[in-house]
Amino acid sequence: MNDRNLLGVGVVGTIVAAICCFTPILVLLLAALGFSALVGWLDIVLFPALGLFAGITVYALWKRGRRP
């Protein structure tokens, strides 16, 4: 995976995870689909995903900065 794709995946993943963590969009979607019981588990999944994608973004920026 080249630097541009890695950076794109990291930024898009970070934005999507942040939107789902800090707004009720995912809660409303799960309620509409009838999966309200899963709302309690969202923090267990979304916060590590946010950290993972933020780490990918930082790594891609670091890798891009080291190029001559």
Backbone as JSON, one array per atom type, in Angstrom:
{
  "sequence": "MNDRNLLGVGVVGTIVAAICCFTPILVLLLAALGFSALVGWLDIVLFPALGLFAGITVYALWKRGRRP",
  "N": [[0.85, -1.17, 0.0], [0.66, 2.14, -0.92], [1.87, 5.41, 0.23], [-0.08, 7.39, -0.13], [-2.56, 6.02, -0.34], [-2.59, 4.77, 2.16], [-2.66, 6.97, 3.87], [-5.14, 8.03, 3.1], [-6.92, 5.96, 3.88], [-6.48, 6.02, 6.62], [-7.3, 8.66, 7.35], [-10.02, 8.77, 6.46], [-11.1, 6.61, 7.92], [-10.63, 7.52, 10.55], [-12.28, 9.81, 10.61], [-14.85, 8.69, 10.18], [-15.06, 6.95, 12.41], [-14.88, 8.84, 14.46], [-17.17, 10.39, 14.01], [-19.13, 8.47, 14.5], [-18.58, 7.92, 17.18], [-18.97, 10.32, 18.6], [-21.41, 11.44, 17.94], [-24.95, 10.85, 17.76], [-25.53, 9.28, 15.54], [-25.0, 6.56, 14.82], [-26.32, 5.28, 16.91], [-28.99, 6.0, 16.43], [-29.3, 4.76, 13.94], [-28.94, 2.03, 14.58], [-31.13, 1.72, 16.3], [-33.23, 2.15, 14.54], [-32.98, -0.06, 12.93], [-33.57, -2.06, 14.67], [-31.7, -3.07, 16.41], [-31.1, -2.21, 19.02], [-30.05, -3.24, 21.35], [-27.36, -3.52, 20.97], [-26.18, -1.1, 21.42], [-24.93, -0.62, 23.85], [-22.47, -1.84, 23.55], [-21.02, -0.33, 21.81], [-18.99, 1.51, 22.57], [-16.91, -0.16, 23.25], [-16.03, -1.08, 20.83], [-15.8, 1.16, 19.1], [-14.02, 3.14, 20.21], [-11.41, 1.84, 20.34], [-11.2, 1.45, 17.54], [-11.13, 4.09, 16.63], [-8.69, 4.89, 17.76], [-6.97, 3.13, 16.4], [-7.26, 3.9, 13.66], [-6.43, 6.55, 13.87], [-3.79, 6.1, 14.58], [-2.88, 4.85, 12.22], [-3.09, 7.03, 10.5], [-1.19, 8.81, 11.61], [1.13, 7.25, 11.3], [1.23, 7.09, 8.47], [1.63, 9.79, 7.84], [4.1, 10.18, 9.09], [5.67, 8.39, 7.67], [5.5, 9.52, 5.14], [6.8, 11.92, 5.59], [9.45, 11.15, 5.96], [10.39, 10.55, 3.48], [12.76, 11.25, 0.9]],
  "CA": [[0.0, 0.0, 0.0], [1.51, 3.33, -0.97], [1.62, 6.4, 1.28], [-1.32, 8.13, -0.38], [-3.67, 5.15, 0.03], [-2.52, 4.58, 3.6], [-3.14, 8.21, 4.47], [-6.57, 8.11, 2.83], [-7.61, 5.01, 4.75], [-6.38, 6.52, 7.99], [-8.12, 9.86, 7.54], [-11.43, 8.41, 6.33], [-11.45, 5.78, 9.07], [-10.67, 8.37, 11.73], [-13.47, 10.66, 10.53], [-16.05, 7.86, 10.36], [-15.1, 6.49, 13.79], [-15.15, 10.0, 15.31], [-18.59, 10.73, 13.84], [-19.93, 7.45, 15.19], [-18.33, 8.0, 18.61], [-19.35, 11.57, 19.26], [-22.76, 11.84, 17.55], [-25.87, 9.71, 17.91], [-25.91, 8.72, 14.23], [-24.99, 5.1, 14.87], [-27.37, 4.87, 17.85], [-30.26, 6.1, 15.72], [-29.33, 3.73, 12.9], [-29.17, 0.73, 15.21], [-32.5, 1.71, 16.8], [-34.13, 2.01, 13.39], [-32.86, -1.42, 12.41], [-34.0, -3.0, 15.69], [-30.54, -3.61, 17.12], [-30.81, -1.29, 20.12], [-29.31, -3.94, 22.39], [-25.94, -3.41, 20.68], [-25.7, 0.25, 21.72], [-24.03, -0.71, 25.0], [-21.17, -2.37, 23.14], [-20.4, 0.55, 20.82], [-17.74, 2.1, 23.08], [-15.87, -1.2, 23.25], [-15.56, -1.24, 19.46], [-15.49, 2.41, 18.4], [-12.84, 3.83, 20.72], [-10.2, 1.23, 19.76], [-11.14, 1.71, 16.09], [-10.68, 5.47, 16.49], [-7.25, 4.89, 18.04], [-6.28, 2.41, 15.32], [-7.22, 4.72, 12.46], [-5.57, 7.71, 14.15], [-2.43, 5.59, 14.49], [-2.57, 4.66, 10.8], [-2.88, 8.36, 9.94], [0.1, 9.3, 12.1], [2.17, 6.46, 10.64], [1.32, 7.5, 7.07], [2.26, 11.11, 7.8], [5.51, 10.0, 9.47], [6.32, 7.71, 6.54], [5.56, 10.5, 4.06], [7.8, 12.93, 5.97], [10.8, 10.57, 5.89], [10.81, 10.4, 2.09], [13.64, 12.33, 0.43]],
  "C": [[0.9, 1.23, 0.0], [1.06, 4.35, 0.08], [0.28, 7.1, 1.1], [-2.54, 7.3, 0.02], [-3.74, 4.95, 1.54], [-3.04, 5.81, 4.33], [-4.65, 8.36, 4.26], [-7.39, 7.19, 3.72], [-7.6, 5.51, 6.19], [-7.28, 7.7, 8.25], [-9.61, 9.53, 7.46], [-11.9, 7.57, 7.52], [-11.55, 6.58, 10.35], [-11.92, 9.24, 11.74], [-14.74, 9.85, 10.79], [-16.16, 7.39, 11.82], [-15.41, 7.66, 14.74], [-16.62, 10.41, 15.2], [-19.47, 9.73, 14.59], [-19.74, 7.49, 16.71], [-19.01, 9.19, 19.25], [-20.71, 12.12, 18.81], [-23.67, 10.63, 17.64], [-26.29, 9.07, 16.59], [-26.0, 7.2, 14.28], [-26.07, 4.57, 15.82], [-28.73, 4.92, 17.16], [-30.39, 5.04, 14.63], [-29.61, 2.35, 13.49], [-30.59, 0.63, 15.75], [-33.49, 1.52, 15.66], [-34.12, 0.59, 12.83], [-33.29, -2.49, 13.43], [-32.87, -3.65, 16.46], [-30.13, -2.72, 18.29], [-30.0, -1.95, 21.24], [-27.8, -3.81, 22.18], [-25.34, -2.05, 21.06], [-24.72, 0.24, 22.9], [-22.63, -1.16, 24.64], [-20.42, -1.43, 22.19], [-19.06, 1.12, 21.3], [-16.59, 1.09, 23.06], [-15.26, -1.34, 21.86], [-15.06, 0.08, 18.87], [-14.25, 3.13, 18.92], [-11.53, 3.17, 20.28], [-10.07, 1.45, 18.25], [-10.66, 3.13, 15.83], [-9.18, 5.57, 16.73], [-6.44, 4.21, 16.94], [-6.16, 3.28, 14.08], [-6.4, 5.99, 12.67], [-4.1, 7.29, 14.1], [-1.99, 5.36, 13.05], [-2.29, 6.0, 10.14], [-1.53, 8.92, 10.35], [1.25, 8.56, 11.44], [2.35, 6.87, 9.19], [1.98, 8.87, 6.94], [3.75, 11.03, 8.14], [6.29, 9.38, 8.31], [6.48, 8.67, 5.37], [6.64, 11.56, 4.34], [9.24, 12.43, 5.87], [11.31, 10.41, 4.47], [11.7, 11.54, 1.66], [13.02, 13.16, -0.68]]
}
